[in-house]
Amino acid sequence: MTPPRIAIVTGSTSGIGLAVARSLAEAGHAVMMNGFGDPAQIEADRARIETETGMPVAFHGADMSDQAQIAALVTATEARFGQVDIVVNNAGIQTVAPIEDFPVDRYDLIMAINMSAAWHLCRATFGGMKSRGWGRVINVASAHGLVASPYKSAYVMAKHAVVGLTKTLALEGAEHGITANAICPGYVLTPLVQKQIPETAKARGISEEQVVRDVLLAAQPTKTFVQPEQIGALAAFLCTPAAAQITGTALPVDGGWTAH
Ligand code: NAD
């Protein structure tokens, strides 16, 4: 039995993060959700997870590209639940474009949300985990933290960096009961992927149907999308005592993509 812990899951108003928030609550952890979206929908999701799991679930709308708001997220979580034991760095965005056309403002935003936010949130919570002798850092990286695809220069760069952060924190936490792991999903059909289908079609000059068949699922030997719940289940497992010796890893959940 896993003792109840306090988790922050960034970007948990949608897709993978929402599934991770639910899985952690189902495993008996209190959860601070975070992300953007329609306030009524966010409240409905928060309340549903709380009601269905019986665990307290709160929400904070910090913009993870803003260091001050990341600090406010931690302060709010500590005020509500007392401490932070589990950090799931999941918030992320994507832009698909050849590097010579890549909008610089999107590069800056991708690096801020997909990479720097994880560093800032870990910096703000790691000391507490160390002092209590238990912690879990789970970075939702990507298969693109391990391998590259064209037209995703900023995203691939940020995700590789997150894998590097994961390894470093595994070493820093190893004697303090803290593990740090990256989960590296292949393609999961979330709004993030739905949005890049037309962008990829434009960048490659092909139809959206060809993008799904010949670009997205072509890389994934199972030829089916990964389910958000499969990422949630792995995140919950990483918080169990059975996973205490799993640290510093980048775990692919990619239907065999990175076996190529
Ligand atoms: P999604 O678009 O469904 O969800 C992204 C979440 O991040 C949302 O909750 C959104 O509100 C939040 N977010 C975006 N910008 C934010 C900001 N500035 N501050 C706070 N929250 C912000 O996408 P998803 O597919 O569920 O992606 C979640 C993570 O999984 C991302 O890091 C993504 O890179 C990674 N990932 C996704 C896939 C995939 O195929 N979908 C594959 C590999 C990795």
Residues whose N, C-alpha, C, O or C-beta is under 5 A from the ligand:
A	BS01	NAD	G11 S12 T13 S14 G15 I16 G17 N34 G35 F36 A62 D63 M64 S65 N90 A91 G92 I113 V140 A141 S142 A143 P185 G186 Y187 V188 T190 P191 L192 V193
